[in-house]
């Protein structure tokens, strides 16, 4: 099925090396602009306590939550402390001067597993999930950890 894109903003609204939150359907999405001109989009709400990730520090594809320093890889949504856990990511495309988003099919709908069966974490209204995924080496991590996404380190 072809992704359905929706215009959420305009080119020039996001400074390189930073992010901005945009409404996309019934949720907020953080869109980041890398120095090379690449746009990346993830769920805006940190699953720990609901802070806006768009206002966090963004460097080399990694965004750090401004409240409790949880870090996420904006390229794939992986939590840097345990890459098996992920938040939602979105496809981004530029059409003329418009920034457009499309939802990415989640691992859950493809038969993957979400921690807590899609349960809500932190102060996150409306639900959502952190998905358990395969590990990779983009962030420093301890993939053997049993870190609880509710407990700050």
C-alpha positions as CSV (number, residue, x, y, z in Angstrom):
1,X,0.0,0.0,0.0
2,X,1.3,3.4,-1.0
3,X,1.9,5.8,2.0
4,X,-0.5,8.7,2.3
5,X,1.4,12.0,2.8
6,X,0.0,15.1,4.6
7,X,1.5,18.6,4.5
8,X,2.4,19.7,8.0
9,X,4.8,22.6,7.5
10,X,7.0,24.6,5.2
11,X,10.7,24.3,4.3
12,X,12.6,27.0,6.3
13,X,10.5,26.5,9.5
14,X,13.2,24.3,11.0
15,X,16.8,25.5,11.5
16,X,19.5,22.9,10.6
17,X,20.5,21.0,13.7
18,X,17.2,21.5,15.4
19,X,13.6,20.3,15.6
20,X,10.0,21.5,15.6
21,X,6.7,19.8,16.7
22,X,3.9,19.6,14.1
23,X,0.4,18.2,14.4
24,X,-0.2,15.1,12.3
25,X,-3.6,13.6,12.6
26,X,-4.3,13.2,16.3
27,X,-0.7,13.3,17.5
28,X,2.3,15.5,17.6
29,X,5.4,14.7,15.5
30,X,8.9,16.1,16.0
31,X,10.6,16.8,12.7
32,X,14.4,17.4,12.8
33,X,16.6,18.9,10.1
34,X,20.2,17.5,9.9
35,X,23.0,19.8,8.7
36,X,23.1,17.9,5.4
37,X,19.5,18.8,4.7
38,X,17.9,15.5,5.7
39,X,14.6,15.6,7.5
40,X,13.8,13.0,10.2
41,X,10.5,12.6,12.0
42,X,9.6,10.7,15.3
43,X,6.8,10.8,17.8
44,X,7.2,14.1,19.7
45,X,6.3,12.8,23.1
46,X,9.0,11.2,25.2
47,X,7.6,7.9,26.5
48,X,9.1,8.5,29.9
49,X,7.2,11.5,31.1
50,X,5.7,13.1,28.0
51,X,8.1,15.9,27.3
52,X,8.3,17.3,23.8
53,X,11.3,15.8,22.0
54,X,11.3,18.6,19.4
55,X,12.7,21.0,22.0
56,X,15.5,18.6,22.9
57,X,19.2,18.7,21.9
58,X,19.7,17.3,18.4
59,X,23.1,16.2,17.1
60,X,24.2,13.5,14.6
61,X,20.7,12.1,14.3
62,X,20.2,11.7,18.1
63,X,17.7,13.7,20.0
64,X,17.9,14.0,23.8
65,X,14.8,14.7,25.9
66,X,15.1,18.1,27.6
67,X,13.5,16.8,30.9
68,X,15.4,13.6,31.8
69,X,18.0,13.1,29.1
70,X,16.5,10.0,27.4
71,X,18.1,9.8,24.0
72,X,16.5,8.5,20.8
73,X,17.9,7.9,17.3
74,X,15.7,10.0,15.0
75,X,16.6,7.8,12.1
76,X,14.7,4.7,13.4
77,X,13.2,5.8,16.7
78,X,15.4,3.5,18.9
79,X,16.0,4.4,22.5
80,X,19.8,4.7,22.8
81,X,20.0,3.0,26.2
82,X,18.3,-0.1,24.8
83,X,17.9,-0.2,21.0
84,X,15.4,-3.0,21.2
85,X,12.9,-0.3,22.3
86,X,11.6,2.2,19.7
87,X,9.1,5.1,19.4
88,X,7.2,5.8,16.2
89,X,8.9,7.2,13.1
90,X,7.4,8.8,10.1
91,X,8.4,9.2,6.4
92,X,9.2,12.7,5.4
93,X,9.2,14.1,1.9
94,X,9.6,17.6,0.5
95,X,7.2,18.7,-2.2
96,X,8.1,22.2,-3.5
97,X,8.2,24.2,-0.2
98,X,6.0,21.8,1.8
99,X,7.2,19.4,4.4
100,X,5.0,16.3,4.2
101,X,4.6,13.3,6.5
102,X,3.3,9.7,6.2
103,X,2.9,7.1,8.9
104,X,5.3,4.2,8.8
105,X,3.7,0.8,9.3
106,X,4.6,-0.3,12.8
107,X,6.2,-3.6,13.8
108,X,3.0,-4.3,15.8
109,X,0.8,-4.4,12.7
110,X,3.3,-6.6,10.9
111,X,3.3,-9.1,13.8
112,X,6.0,-7.6,15.9
113,X,5.8,-7.0,19.6
114,X,5.2,-3.9,21.6
115,X,6.1,-3.7,25.3
116,X,2.9,-3.8,27.3
117,X,0.8,-4.6,24.3
118,X,0.7,-1.0,23.1
119,X,0.2,0.4,26.6
120,X,0.7,4.0,27.4
121,X,3.9,5.1,29.2
122,X,4.7,8.1,31.3
123,X,2.1,10.9,31.1
124,X,1.4,10.1,27.5
125,X,-2.3,10.9,26.8
126,X,-4.0,8.8,24.2
127,X,-1.6,5.8,24.4
128,X,1.1,4.8,22.0
129,X,3.8,2.3,22.5
130,X,7.5,1.7,22.6
131,X,8.2,-1.2,20.3
132,X,10.8,-4.0,20.9
133,X,13.1,-4.3,17.9
134,X,16.4,-5.7,16.8
135,X,19.6,-4.0,18.0
136,X,22.0,-2.1,15.8
137,X,25.2,-0.1,16.5
138,X,24.1,3.5,15.8
139,X,24.1,4.4,19.5
140,X,26.2,3.3,22.4
141,X,24.1,0.7,24.1
142,X,23.9,-2.3,26.3
143,X,21.5,-4.5,24.3
144,X,21.5,-7.2,27.0
145,X,20.0,-4.8,29.5
146,X,16.5,-5.3,30.9
147,X,16.0,-1.5,31.4
148,X,12.5,-0.5,32.4
149,X,11.3,2.3,30.2
150,X,9.5,3.8,33.2
151,X,12.7,4.1,35.3
152,X,15.2,6.8,34.7
153,X,18.9,5.8,35.2
